[in-house]
Amino acid sequence: MHPGSTARGGRTALAAVGGVLLVLAALAGCRPADPVHPSSDGAVAATPAPPRVSRAAVTVVPADGASDVAPTGSVRVTAERGRLTSVRLADDGGHPVPGHLEPGGAAWLPDAPLALSTRYTVDATARDAEGLEAARHAVFTTLVPKHTAVAFFTPEAGSTVGVGMPVSLRFTRPIADRAAVERAVRVTADPPVPVRLHWFDGTRLDFRPKYFWKPGTRVLLSLRLRDQRVAPGVYGVQRKDVRFTVGRSQVSTVDVRARTMTVRRDGGVLRTLPISAGSPQHPTYNGYLVVSEKFAVTRMNSRTVGLGSEYDIPDVPHAMRLTGSGTFVHGNYWAPRSVFGAENTSHGCVGLADTKGGGADTPAGWFFAHSLIGDVVRVEGSDDRTVDPANGLNGWNLPWSQWSPQPR
């Protein structure tokens, strides 16, 4: 064999081997890599599996960052593809809001209204079928109300009153949601006695028992109006307890025809006083009238009661209001003493003999000193109608059947 041919054959064989190696290298590069990698000490370690994620999804309404959230009916926490395991709703002070899970743990709702103008935080967790948990955190702020309603109450806290004293609330704005107010206000007594309520108009709500209070009764007015929606865009602001005590029983009977007032204390006659009631042109109302205010001295002007310029007395002594329209039992120093017990000459009030400046030993002075706000003056024998129950604190003239039980 020619030496040259041998050399060519060797180069051809080497080229063929090289081609085979390139093909093998290419094939090796197309295979998927083994899921291993060398560790720092040369050992081969497995690649960690990705973490398992819960399928449960937690939703909080209102959304994180929401503002002007209504205090009722606005909060709900739900879970999909799982069930809620814990929900905590709390204000900025850390005070939790009570709530409950619906059956199956699909939703959570608060059991109490939220406070207005308050920042709240929600933290909720849910678990899926494999036991994996998901969580949600949200922060929101409740409504800052532009309009509020305040209830002015009678009688005053800590006072001692007569047996005819109702509990009367007068609101600064008309109440559209009366049911909400009725649930938020309660009157109870010790010893216990049924107490009912009645709306006289959109701003006045009264409470009373069926009969006059028993002497010594302790009465509690509970106001839970704060953050209660009482009308569109209007919320209450009060949360307080008001306590008062019922004193001795005093019911005085004015006999217009006999022109006398018999004062009875705890069932017995204390004194009978001569009076001058309303004239035939201006008769005194009949019915049960409750003393709502006491003034040692006050001004009485006929213009304020629609009687023109008939009188203007700047210093009427020992005056006690019986109606909102201007009926009083009061001292009278300008009429002759002979009038009392003999003639009815007033413009509807019940007049008692007195002296200018008010005498302590006069009939008017004596009655004033022996009377409490809440005492009852019963007028009978007048030619006028029975007083309107809404005119003053005179709901005793409204039948018990027209008073509603308090919500439980």
C-alpha positions as CSV (number, residue, x, y, z in Angstrom):
1,M,0.0,0.0,0.0
2,H,1.2,3.5,-0.9
3,P,2.2,5.4,2.2
4,G,0.2,8.4,1.1
5,S,-3.0,6.4,0.9
6,T,-2.6,5.1,4.4
7,A,-2.3,8.7,5.7
8,R,-5.5,9.8,4.0
9,G,-7.3,6.8,5.4
10,G,-6.2,7.7,8.9
11,R,-7.4,11.3,8.6
12,T,-10.8,10.1,7.2
13,A,-11.3,7.7,10.2
14,L,-10.5,10.4,12.7
15,A,-12.9,12.7,11.1
16,A,-15.6,10.1,11.2
17,V,-15.0,9.5,15.0
18,G,-15.1,13.2,15.6
19,G,-18.4,13.5,13.8
20,V,-19.9,10.7,16.0
21,L,-18.7,12.5,19.1
22,L,-20.4,15.8,18.0
23,V,-23.6,14.0,17.3
24,L,-23.5,12.3,20.8
25,A,-22.8,15.7,22.4
26,A,-25.7,17.2,20.6
27,L,-28.0,14.4,21.7
28,A,-26.8,14.7,25.2
29,G,-27.6,18.5,25.2
30,C,-31.3,17.7,24.1
31,R,-32.0,15.5,27.1
32,P,-33.8,17.1,30.1
33,A,-31.5,17.9,33.0
34,D,-31.6,15.7,36.0
35,P,-33.3,17.4,39.0
36,V,-30.1,17.4,41.0
37,H,-27.3,19.8,41.6
38,P,-24.0,19.4,43.4
39,S,-23.9,20.7,47.0
40,S,-20.9,22.5,48.5
41,D,-19.4,19.3,49.6
42,G,-19.8,17.7,46.2
43,A,-22.9,15.6,47.1
44,V,-25.9,15.8,44.9
45,A,-29.1,17.4,46.5
46,A,-32.7,17.4,45.3
47,T,-34.3,20.8,44.2
48,P,-37.0,21.8,46.9
49,A,-40.6,21.5,45.8
50,P,-42.6,24.7,45.6
51,P,-44.8,25.6,48.7
52,R,-48.4,24.5,48.8
53,V,-50.9,27.4,48.7
54,S,-54.4,27.3,50.3
55,R,-57.2,27.3,47.8
56,A,-59.4,29.2,50.3
57,A,-60.1,32.9,49.5
58,V,-61.1,35.4,52.2
59,T,-63.1,38.5,51.2
60,V,-63.7,41.5,53.6
61,V,-66.4,44.0,53.0
62,P,-65.8,47.0,53.2
63,A,-62.6,46.9,51.2
64,D,-59.3,47.8,52.8
65,G,-58.9,51.6,53.0
66,A,-62.7,52.3,52.8
67,S,-64.1,55.4,54.6
68,D,-67.6,56.7,55.5
69,V,-68.7,53.1,56.3
70,A,-72.2,52.9,57.8
71,P,-72.3,51.6,61.4
72,T,-74.8,48.9,60.6
73,G,-75.3,46.4,57.8
74,S,-71.9,47.2,56.1
75,V,-69.5,44.6,57.4
76,R,-69.3,41.1,56.1
77,V,-66.4,38.6,55.9
78,T,-66.7,35.6,53.6
79,A,-64.7,32.6,52.5
80,E,-64.8,30.7,49.2
81,R,-63.3,27.1,48.7
82,G,-62.9,26.9,52.5
83,R,-64.4,27.9,55.8
84,L,-63.5,30.7,58.2
85,T,-61.6,29.7,61.3
86,S,-61.2,33.1,63.0
87,V,-62.4,36.7,62.5
88,R,-61.4,39.6,64.7
89,L,-62.9,43.1,64.2
90,A,-61.6,45.7,66.6
91,D,-61.5,49.5,67.0
92,D,-58.3,51.5,67.4
93,G,-58.4,51.0,71.2
94,G,-58.3,47.2,70.7
95,H,-61.9,46.7,71.7
96,P,-63.3,43.8,69.8
97,V,-66.8,43.9,68.2
98,P,-68.8,40.7,68.9
99,G,-69.9,38.7,65.9
100,H,-71.0,35.2,64.8
101,L,-70.1,32.7,62.0
102,E,-72.9,31.6,59.8
103,P,-73.5,27.8,59.5
104,G,-70.6,26.1,57.7
105,G,-68.2,29.0,58.3
106,A,-68.9,30.6,55.0
107,A,-69.5,34.1,56.4
108,W,-69.1,36.2,59.6
109,L,-71.2,39.1,60.6
110,P,-71.0,41.6,63.6
111,D,-73.6,41.4,66.3
112,A,-73.4,45.1,67.3
113,P,-73.4,48.4,65.5
114,L,-70.1,50.0,65.0
115,A,-69.1,53.4,66.5
116,L,-69.1,56.4,64.2
117,S,-66.0,58.3,63.3
118,T,-63.8,55.3,64.3
119,R,-61.0,53.3,62.6
120,Y,-61.5,49.5,62.6
121,T,-59.2,46.6,61.7
122,V,-60.3,43.2,60.4
123,D,-58.1,40.1,60.6
124,A,-59.6,36.9,59.2
125,T,-58.3,33.4,58.4
126,A,-59.9,30.5,56.5
127,R,-58.9,26.9,56.0
128,D,-59.4,24.8,52.8
129,A,-60.2,21.1,52.5
130,E,-56.5,20.1,52.8
131,G,-56.1,22.2,56.0
132,L,-54.1,25.0,54.4
133,E,-54.9,28.5,55.7
134,A,-55.4,31.8,54.0
135,A,-55.6,35.2,55.7
136,R,-56.9,38.7,55.0
137,H,-56.2,42.0,56.7
138,A,-58.2,45.2,56.1
139,V,-58.6,48.6,57.7
140,F,-61.6,51.0,57.3
141,T,-63.1,54.1,58.9
142,T,-66.8,54.6,59.8
143,L,-69.0,57.5,58.8
144,V,-68.4,60.9,60.3
145,P,-72.0,62.2,60.6
146,K,-72.8,65.7,59.5
147,H,-76.1,65.7,61.4
148,T,-76.9,64.5,64.9
149,A,-80.0,64.3,67.1
150,V,-80.0,64.9,70.9
151,A,-82.7,63.8,73.3
152,F,-83.5,66.3,76.1
153,F,-85.1,64.3,78.9
154,T,-87.4,65.0,81.8
155,P,-87.1,64.6,84.7
156,E,-83.5,65.5,85.7
157,A,-81.0,62.9,86.8
158,G,-80.9,62.4,90.5
159,S,-84.2,64.3,91.1
160,T,-87.1,63.3,93.4
161,V,-90.4,63.7,91.7
162,G,-94.1,63.3,92.2
163,V,-96.1,60.2,91.4
164,G,-97.4,61.6,88.1
165,M,-94.0,62.2,86.5
166,P,-93.7,60.6,83.1
167,V,-90.4,60.1,81.4
168,S,-90.4,62.5,78.4
169,L,-87.9,62.8,75.6
170,R,-87.8,65.8,73.2
171,F,-85.5,65.3,70.2
172,T,-83.7,68.1,68.4
173,R,-84.6,66.7,65.0
174,P,-87.7,64.8,63.7
175,I,-87.3,61.0,64.1
176,A,-88.0,59.0,61.0
177,D,-86.9,55.6,62.3
178,R,-89.0,55.4,65.5
179,A,-88.4,51.6,65.8
180,A,-84.6,52.2,66.1
181,V,-85.2,54.8,68.9
182,E,-87.6,52.5,70.7
183,R,-85.0,49.7,70.7
184,A,-82.3,52.1,72.0
185,V,-84.3,53.7,74.8
186,R,-85.7,51.8,77.8
187,V,-87.4,52.8,81.0
188,T,-87.5,50.3,83.9
189,A,-88.6,50.6,87.5
190,D,-87.8,49.1,90.9
191,P,-90.0,47.6,92.2
192,P,-90.9,46.4,88.7
193,V,-94.0,47.7,86.9
194,P,-95.0,47.6,83.2
195,V,-94.0,50.7,81.4
196,R,-95.3,51.7,78.0
197,L,-94.4,54.4,75.4
198,H,-96.2,56.8,73.1
199,W,-95.1,59.2,70.4
200,F,-96.9,62.5,70.6
201,D,-95.2,63.8,67.4
202,G,-92.0,63.3,65.5
203,T,-89.8,64.7,68.2
204,R,-91.5,63.7,71.5
205,L,-91.6,60.3,73.1
206,D,-93.1,59.7,76.6
207,F,-93.1,56.7,78.9
208,R,-95.4,55.9,81.9
209,P,-96.8,53.1,83.9
210,K,-100.6,52.2,83.8
211,Y,-101.2,54.0,87.1
212,F,-99.3,56.6,89.0
213,W,-95.9,55.5,90.3
214,K,-95.8,54.0,93.8
215,P,-93.9,56.2,96.3
216,G,-90.3,55.2,96.7
217,T,-90.0,53.7,93.2
218,R,-86.6,54.0,91.6
219,V,-86.8,54.6,87.9
220,L,-84.0,54.1,85.3
221,L,-83.9,55.7,81.9
222,S,-81.3,54.0,79.7
223,L,-80.3,55.9,76.6
224,R,-78.4,53.9,74.0
225,L,-78.8,56.4,71.1
226,R,-75.2,56.9,70.2
227,D,-74.5,56.0,66.6
228,Q,-78.1,55.0,66.0
229,R,-79.5,56.1,62.7
230,V,-82.7,57.9,63.6
231,A,-83.4,59.6,60.2
232,P,-81.7,59.7,56.8
233,G,-78.2,61.1,57.5
234,V,-79.0,61.8,61.2
235,Y,-77.5,59.8,64.1
236,G,-77.9,59.9,67.9
237,V,-75.1,60.8,70.2
238,Q,-76.1,59.8,73.7
239,R,-75.2,56.8,75.7
240,K,-76.1,57.3,79.4
241,D,-78.2,56.2,82.3
242,V,-80.6,58.6,84.1
243,R,-81.9,57.7,87.5
244,F,-84.6,59.4,89.5
245,T,-86.8,58.6,92.6
246,V,-90.5,58.9,93.1
247,G,-91.2,60.7,96.4
248,R,-94.4,60.8,98.4
249,S,-97.8,60.7,96.7
250,Q,-99.5,64.1,96.4
251,V,-102.6,64.5,94.2
252,S,-104.6,67.7,94.5
253,T,-108.2,68.0,93.3
254,V,-109.5,71.4,92.0
255,D,-113.3,71.6,92.1
256,V,-114.0,74.5,89.7
257,R,-117.7,74.8,90.9
258,A,-116.8,74.7,94.6
259,R,-113.7,76.9,93.9
260,T,-111.6,74.8,96.2
261,M,-108.4,72.7,95.9
262,T,-108.1,69.7,98.2
263,V,-104.5,68.6,98.7
264,R,-104.1,64.9,99.5
265,R,-100.8,63.5,100.7
266,D,-100.4,59.6,100.7
267,G,-104.2,59.2,100.6
268,G,-105.1,61.6,103.4
269,V,-106.3,65.2,103.2
270,L,-103.5,67.6,104.0
271,R,-105.3,70.9,103.4
272,T,-108.2,72.5,101.5
273,L,-107.4,75.8,99.8
274,P,-109.8,78.4,98.3
275,I,-109.0,79.1,94.7
276,S,-110.1,81.2,91.7
277,A,-110.1,79.2,88.4
278,G,-110.8,80.2,84.8
279,S,-113.7,82.5,84.1
280,P,-116.6,81.4,81.8
281,Q,-114.8,83.2,78.9
282,H,-111.5,81.5,79.7
283,P,-112.3,78.2,81.4
284,T,-109.7,75.9,83.0
285,Y,-109.0,72.6,81.4
286,N,-110.4,69.5,83.0
287,G,-108.3,66.3,83.5
288,Y,-105.1,65.2,85.2
289,L,-102.4,67.9,84.9
290,V,-98.8,67.4,86.1
291,V,-96.6,70.0,87.5
292,S,-93.7,70.3,85.0
293,E,-91.9,73.5,86.2
294,K,-91.7,75.6,89.4
295,F,-90.8,79.3,89.4
296,A,-90.6,81.4,92.6
297,V,-91.3,84.4,90.4
298,T,-92.1,84.6,86.7
299,R,-93.6,87.0,84.1
300,M,-96.9,86.3,82.6
301,N,-97.8,88.0,79.3
302,S,-101.1,87.5,77.6
303,R,-99.5,87.9,74.2
304,T,-97.6,84.6,74.7
305,V,-100.8,82.7,74.9
306,G,-102.7,84.4,72.1
307,L,-104.8,86.8,74.3
308,G,-103.5,90.1,73.0
309,S,-102.7,92.8,75.5
310,E,-105.1,91.7,78.2
311,Y,-102.4,91.4,80.9
312,D,-98.7,91.6,81.5
313,I,-97.6,90.8,85.1
314,P,-93.8,90.9,85.5
315,D,-93.7,89.3,89.0
316,V,-96.2,86.4,89.4
317,P,-95.2,84.6,92.6
318,H,-95.2,80.8,93.3
319,A,-95.9,79.7,89.7
320,M,-96.1,76.0,88.8
321,R,-96.7,75.1,85.1
322,L,-99.4,72.6,84.3
323,T,-99.6,72.9,80.5
324,G,-97.3,73.9,77.7
325,S,-99.9,76.3,76.5
326,G,-99.6,78.4,79.6
327,T,-101.9,77.0,82.4
328,F,-100.3,77.5,85.8
329,V,-101.3,77.1,89.4
330,H,-99.9,80.3,90.9
331,G,-100.0,83.0,93.5
332,N,-102.3,86.0,92.9
333,Y,-101.7,89.3,94.8
334,W,-103.6,91.7,92.5
335,A,-107.1,90.2,93.2
336,P,-109.0,90.9,96.4
337,R,-108.9,88.1,98.9
338,S,-112.6,87.9,98.8
339,V,-112.4,86.4,95.2
340,F,-110.7,83.2,96.3
341,G,-113.3,80.6,97.1
342,A,-116.1,82.8,95.7
343,E,-115.4,83.6,92.0
344,N,-113.6,82.2,89.0
345,T,-111.9,85.2,87.4
346,S,-108.6,84.0,85.8
347,H,-107.7,83.4,82.1
348,G,-107.6,79.6,82.7
349,C,-105.0,79.3,85.5
350,V,-105.7,78.2,89.1
351,G,-105.1,81.2,91.3
352,L,-104.2,81.1,95.1
353,A,-104.1,84.1,97.4
354,D,-100.7,85.6,97.8
355,T,-98.8,88.8,98.5
356,K,-96.6,90.8,96.2
357,G,-93.2,89.3,96.2
358,G,-94.6,86.0,97.5
359,G,-95.5,85.2,101.0
360,A,-94.3,82.1,102.7
361,D,-97.4,81.8,104.9
362,T,-99.9,82.5,102.2
363,P,-102.0,79.7,100.5
364,A,-99.9,80.0,97.4
365,G,-96.6,80.0,99.4
366,W,-97.7,77.0,101.4
367,F,-98.7,75.0,98.3
368,F,-95.5,75.9,96.4
369,A,-93.3,74.7,99.4
370,H,-95.2,71.5,99.6
371,S,-95.2,70.6,95.9
372,L,-92.8,68.6,93.7
373,I,-92.3,68.6,90.0
374,G,-94.4,65.6,88.9
375,D,-97.2,66.2,91.4
376,V,-100.7,65.8,90.0
377,V,-103.4,68.5,90.0
378,R,-106.8,67.0,88.9
379,V,-109.3,69.6,87.6
380,E,-113.0,68.7,87.5
381,G,-116.2,70.6,87.1
382,S,-115.0,73.0,84.5
383,D,-117.0,73.8,81.4
384,D,-113.9,73.4,79.2
385,R,-112.7,70.2,77.5
386,T,-110.2,67.7,78.9
387,V,-106.7,68.8,78.4
388,D,-104.9,67.5,75.3
389,P,-102.5,64.7,76.5
390,A,-99.7,66.3,74.4
391,N,-100.2,69.7,76.1
392,G,-97.6,69.5,78.9
393,L,-96.7,66.2,80.6
394,N,-100.4,65.2,80.7
395,G,-100.3,61.7,79.0
396,W,-102.4,60.4,81.9
397,N,-105.4,61.6,79.9
398,L,-104.6,59.3,77.0
399,P,-106.1,55.8,77.5
400,W,-103.6,53.0,78.4
401,S,-104.7,51.1,75.3
402,Q,-103.0,53.8,73.1
403,W,-99.6,53.3,74.8
404,S,-97.3,50.7,73.2
405,P,-95.3,48.0,75.1
406,Q,-91.5,48.6,75.0
407,P,-89.6,46.3,72.6
408,R,-87.8,43.4,74.4
